[in-house]
Amino acid sequence: MDSLSQIVLGGAVAAAIAPSGHRRAALLAGAVLGTLPDLDSLPLMLLTDDPVSLMTLHRSLSHSLFVLPLVGWLLWWLFKRRGRRVAEAPGRWFWAIQLALFTHPLLDAFTVYGTQLLWPLPMPPVMWSSVFIIDPLYTVWLLLACIVAWFARGARLAQHALVAGLALSSAYLGWSLLAKGLVEREADRALAAIGLDQAPRFSVPMPLNTLLWRVVAMTPDGYVIGDRSLAADRGPMEFRGYRSNVQALAEARGLRSVRRLGWFNRGFMRARVEQGTLVLSDLRMGLEPDYAFSFAVATRHGARWLAIPPRQLRSAYRPPVASGGWRDALGELWRRIWNPAQVDTAGHAPGTAAPALACRPAATPTLSPTAARC
């Protein structure tokens, strides 16, 4: 999740557990502890400039449920020896520190990026994928609770506000899981109707809400995408098909970067070849045709693919400035939440997969995410 959410979650948890007389200190300590696991990005950038490694090593050791309890115990022990407040109430501060750290990776696991909760076990990252990385309806309750607690200090109102904030934000996470279940039930029906009942798939909420969702399912020659508004859509979901260069992906599957990305994103990636370079995009983050994480990983040498130093390509998506930029993009998202999906212009009925887009030649000779996909 975003840094603000982690800061107010850590602050609210620590302040709710610590003694009332330590309220402000606990809010500050919890805010720092809530941010601490994400600081793994700093040493990683010093150790490597490989963008694939930077992406797949983030949220690993520093987010492990095996590692963080040890870190929490060490911090508690140090401050108990040197800190007056922790020494005054060691039991409460022990759990305040532990839970402020512990809740960080658990909250991250609710996003689609993936969190390696059981590092160093060789398991794919956990991605419950029920909230977007920024969701105001999750964060606002915790933010208000922390503000009230800061000014109310040791008063009973502060404790009530913290408990209410934690309860409401947790209830929102519960709703997000329920919403995900409702969407996936409709997606399963629609995919079964087009012969994709066994296809690997995932669902993810669209930005800033849990009412509009995107579902992606993999196919033998690519993937299909559908969206669902819980507020407006009725009847079967409609899916549109897109091609991926599955042959090139299969040929390059032995390369380190390809293996690493496939493990990290569970195979939810698109492959395309641009001027002899293999580009892999993570389908979990972004919108068709441009995704937040795209990497050039190999070049063709005769009949073989040779690994190259991975290069992250910049997303080509930019909201049109002339029509209002991000404001209009968010406005369109808001309208889609409250308005039913339209049958696509080719006349495909809901519940059917539109044909894959045809490959088109690149408009320019440069390697970029906007080039043609074949």
C-alpha positions in Angstrom: 0.0 0.0 0.0 1.0 3.7 -0.2 3.2 5.2 2.4 0.5 7.2 4.1 -1.7 4.2 4.7 1.2 2.3 6.2 2.2 5.3 8.4 -1.3 5.8 9.9 -1.9 2.0 10.2 1.4 1.6 12.2 0.6 4.7 14.3 -2.9 3.7 15.1 -1.9 0.1 16.1 1.0 1.2 18.3 -1.0 4.0 19.9 -4.0 1.7 20.6 -1.7 -0.8 22.5 0.7 1.5 24.3 -0.2 3.1 27.6 -2.4 6.2 27.3 0.3 8.4 28.8 2.6 7.4 25.9 0.1 8.2 23.2 2.0 10.7 21.1 5.2 8.8 21.4 3.4 5.6 20.3 1.9 7.4 17.3 5.3 8.6 16.1 7.0 5.2 16.8 4.2 3.4 15.0 4.5 5.7 12.0 8.2 5.0 11.7 7.8 1.2 12.2 5.0 1.2 9.7 7.4 2.7 7.1 10.4 0.7 8.0 9.9 -2.5 5.9 9.6 -0.4 2.7 13.1 1.1 3.3 14.5 -2.1 1.7 14.4 -0.2 -1.6 17.4 1.9 -0.5 20.0 -0.9 0.1 18.7 -2.8 -2.9 19.5 0.2 -5.1 23.0 0.2 -3.8 23.5 -3.5 -4.4 22.1 -3.7 -8.0 20.9 -1.7 -10.9 19.0 -4.7 -12.4 15.4 -3.6 -12.6 14.1 -7.2 -12.5 16.0 -7.8 -9.3 14.8 -4.6 -7.8 11.2 -5.4 -8.5 11.3 -9.0 -7.3 13.5 -8.6 -4.2 11.3 -5.7 -2.9 8.9 -6.9 -0.3 11.0 -10.0 0.5 13.3 -10.2 3.5 12.0 -6.9 5.0 8.4 -8.2 4.7 8.9 -11.7 5.9 6.8 -12.9 8.8 9.8 -15.0 9.9 12.2 -11.9 10.0 10.1 -9.1 11.3 9.4 -10.6 14.7 13.1 -10.9 15.2 13.6 -7.2 14.2 10.7 -6.2 16.5 12.2 -8.1 19.4 15.6 -6.5 18.8 14.2 -3.0 18.7 12.1 -3.6 21.8 15.2 -5.0 23.7 17.3 -2.0 22.7 14.7 0.6 23.7 13.9 -1.3 26.9 17.5 -0.9 27.9 17.8 2.7 26.9 14.3 4.1 26.6 12.3 5.3 29.5 8.8 4.7 28.1 9.5 1.1 26.9 11.0 0.3 30.3 7.9 1.6 32.1 5.5 -0.7 30.2 7.6 -3.4 28.5 4.7 -5.7 27.8 2.6 -3.2 26.1 5.4 -1.8 24.1 6.6 -5.2 23.0 3.2 -5.8 21.3 2.9 -2.3 20.0 6.3 -2.7 18.2 5.6 -6.2 17.0 2.1 -5.4 15.6 3.1 -2.1 14.0 5.7 -4.0 12.0 3.6 -7.1 11.5 0.6 -5.3 10.0 2.7 -3.7 7.2 3.4 -6.8 5.1 -0.2 -8.1 5.8 -1.6 -4.9 4.4 0.7 -5.1 1.4 -0.5 -8.6 0.7 -4.0 -7.2 0.0 -2.5 -5.6 -3.1 -1.8 -7.2 -6.5 2.0 -6.5 -6.4 2.7 -9.5 -4.2 4.4 -9.8 -0.8 6.9 -12.6 0.1 5.4 -13.2 3.5 7.2 -16.5 3.9 10.6 -15.5 2.7 13.1 -17.3 2.5 10.8 -20.2 1.5 10.7 -20.5 -2.3 7.1 -19.6 -2.6 5.5 -17.1 -5.0 4.6 -13.8 -3.4 1.2 -13.6 -1.7 -1.2 -11.4 -3.7 -4.8 -11.3 -2.3 -5.4 -8.4 -4.7 -8.5 -7.0 -3.1 -7.5 -3.3 -2.8 -5.7 -0.9 -5.0 -2.3 0.5 -3.8 -4.1 3.8 -2.9 -7.6 3.6 -1.6 -8.9 6.6 0.3 -11.8 4.7 1.9 -9.3 2.5 3.6 -6.9 5.2 4.7 -9.3 8.0 5.8 -10.5 6.2 9.0 -7.0 5.6 10.2 -5.9 9.1 9.4 -8.9 10.6 11.3 -8.2 8.3 14.3 -4.5 9.3 14.4 -5.5 13.0 14.3 -8.0 12.7 17.1 -5.6 10.6 19.2 -2.8 13.2 18.7 -4.9 16.0 20.1 -6.8 14.0 22.7 -3.6 12.4 24.1 -4.5 10.4 27.2 -8.2 11.0 27.1 -10.6 8.1 26.7 -11.7 9.7 23.4 -8.3 8.9 21.9 -8.6 5.2 22.6 -12.2 5.1 21.2 -11.1 6.9 18.0 -8.2 4.5 17.5 -10.3 1.4 18.0 -13.0 2.8 15.7 -10.5 3.7 13.0 -8.9 0.2 13.1 -12.3 -1.5 13.1 -13.6 0.6 10.1 -10.5 0.1 8.0 -10.5 -3.6 8.8 -14.1 -3.8 7.9 -13.3 -2.2 4.5 -10.7 -4.8 3.8 -13.4 -7.4 4.6 -15.7 -5.8 2.1 -13.0 -5.8 -0.5 -12.6 -9.6 -0.2 -16.4 -10.0 -0.4 -16.5 -7.7 -3.5 -13.7 -9.7 -5.1 -15.6 -12.9 -4.5 -18.7 -11.5 -6.2 -16.7 -10.4 -9.2 -14.8 -13.7 -9.5 -18.1 -15.6 -9.4 -19.4 -13.7 -12.4 -16.0 -14.0 -14.2 -15.9 -17.8 -13.6 -19.3 -18.2 -15.3 -18.4 -16.0 -18.3 -15.0 -17.7 -18.8 -16.6 -21.2 -18.5 -19.1 -20.2 -21.2 -16.2 -19.4 -23.7 -14.2 -22.5 -22.8 -11.8 -20.9 -20.4 -13.0 -22.5 -17.1 -9.5 -23.9 -16.4 -7.6 -20.8 -17.4 -5.3 -19.1 -14.8 -6.9 -15.8 -13.9 -6.7 -13.0 -11.4 -9.0 -10.0 -10.5 -7.9 -6.6 -9.3 -9.8 -3.4 -8.3 -9.4 -0.4 -10.5 -7.7 2.7 -9.0 -9.1 4.2 -5.8 -12.2 2.0 -5.3 -13.5 -1.5 -4.8 -16.6 -1.2 -7.0 -15.0 -1.5 -10.4 -12.8 -4.5 -11.1 -10.6 -5.9 -13.9 -10.3 -9.6 -14.6 -7.5 -11.1 -16.7 -7.4 -14.8 -17.8 -4.6 -16.5 -19.7 -5.2 -18.3 -23.0 -3.1 -20.5 -25.2 -2.1 -17.6 -27.5 -2.4 -14.7 -25.1 -5.0 -13.4 -22.6 -8.5 -12.0 -22.2 -9.6 -9.0 -20.2 -13.0 -8.1 -18.8 -14.2 -5.5 -16.3 -17.1 -5.5 -13.9 -18.9 -2.8 -12.0 -20.6 -4.1 -8.9 -22.8 -0.9 -8.9 -24.0 -1.0 -12.5 -23.3 -4.2 -14.4 -25.8 -7.0 -14.7 -25.7 -10.2 -16.8 -22.7 -12.0 -18.1 -19.3 -10.3 -18.3 -17.7 -9.5 -21.7 -14.1 -10.4 -22.4 -11.8 -9.1 -25.1 -8.9 -11.2 -26.3 -5.3 -10.0 -26.8 -2.3 -11.8 -28.3 1.0 -12.5 -26.6 4.1 -14.0 -28.3 3.8 -17.2 -26.4 6.3 -18.9 -28.8 9.1 -16.4 -28.0 8.3 -16.7 -24.3 8.5 -20.5 -24.4 11.8 -20.3 -26.3 13.3 -17.9 -23.7 11.9 -19.5 -20.6 15.3 -20.7 -19.4 16.8 -17.2 -19.1 17.2 -16.0 -15.6 15.1 -12.8 -16.0 12.3 -14.6 -17.7 12.2 -17.3 -15.0 12.4 -14.7 -12.2 9.6 -12.6 -13.6 7.4 -15.7 -14.3 7.8 -16.8 -10.7 7.1 -13.3 -9.3 4.0 -12.6 -11.4 2.8 -16.2 -11.5 2.9 -16.2 -15.3 0.6 -13.3 -15.7 2.7 -11.5 -18.3 2.6 -10.5 -22.0 5.5 -11.2 -24.3 6.1 -9.2 -27.5 9.1 -8.9 -29.8 10.2 -5.4 -30.9 13.0 -5.3 -33.4 14.4 -8.6 -32.3 14.2 -7.7 -28.6 11.9 -9.7 -26.2 9.8 -7.4 -23.9 7.9 -8.8 -21.0 5.1 -6.9 -19.3 3.4 -7.6 -16.0 -0.3 -7.8 -16.7 -1.3 -7.3 -13.1 -0.4 -3.5 -13.0 -1.6 -1.1 -15.6 -4.2 -1.0 -18.4 -4.1 -2.4 -21.9 -1.9 -1.7 -23.9 0.5 -0.1 -21.5 1.6 -1.6 -18.2 3.6 -0.2 -15.3 6.3 -2.8 -15.4 7.7 -3.8 -18.8 11.3 -5.1 -19.3 13.5 -5.8 -22.3 15.2 -9.0 -21.3 16.7 -10.8 -24.4 17.7 -10.4 -28.0 17.4 -13.0 -30.8 20.6 -14.5 -32.1 19.7 -16.9 -34.9 17.3 -19.4 -33.6 18.2 -18.6 -29.9 17.4 -16.0 -27.4 20.4 -14.4 -25.6 20.0 -12.7 -22.3 20.8 -9.0 -22.1 21.1 -6.7 -19.0 17.4 -6.1 -18.2 16.0 -2.7 -19.1 12.8 -1.3 -17.7 10.7 0.5 -20.3 8.8 3.6 -19.3 5.0 3.3 -19.5 3.6 5.1 -22.5 0.3 6.0 -20.8 -0.4 9.6 -20.3 -3.9 11.0 -19.9 -4.6 13.5 -22.8 -3.7 17.0 -21.5 -6.0 18.7 -24.1 -9.1 17.0 -22.6 -8.3 17.5 -19.0 -5.5 15.0 -18.2 -5.8 13.0 -15.0 -9.0 14.8 -14.0 -10.8 13.5 -17.0 -9.2 10.0 -16.6 -10.6 9.9 -13.1 -13.9 11.2 -14.3 -14.1 8.4 -16.8 -13.4 5.9 -14.1 -16.1 7.4 -11.9 -18.6 7.3 -14.8 -17.8 3.6 -15.6 -18.5 2.7 -11.9 -22.0 3.9 -12.2 -22.8 3.0 -15.8 -23.2 -0.5 -17.3 -20.5 -1.9 -19.7 -21.3 -1.4 -23.4 -21.3 -4.1 -26.0 -18.1 -3.5 -28.0 -18.3 -1.9 -31.4 -17.8 -5.2 -33.2 -21.1 -6.3 -31.9 -19.8 -9.1 -29.5 -22.4 -10.0 -27.0 -21.6 -10.0 -23.3 -20.2 -13.4 -22.2 -18.2 -13.9 -25.4 -14.6 -13.2 -26.0 -13.8 -10.6 -28.7 -11.1 -11.7 -31.1 -7.5 -10.8 -30.4 -6.2 -7.6 -31.8 -4.3 -7.9 -35.0 -0.6 -7.1 -34.9 0.4 -3.8 -36.5 3.8 -2.6 -37.6 5.6 -0.3 -35.3 5.0 3.4 -36.0 8.6 4.3 -35.2 11.9 2.4 -35.5 12.7 3.0 -31.8 12.2 0.5 -29.0 9.4 1.7 -26.8 6.3 0.4 -25.0 4.2 2.1 -27.7 5.7 0.0 -30.5 3.6 -2.7 -32.2 3.0 -6.0 -30.4 3.3 -9.2 -32.5 
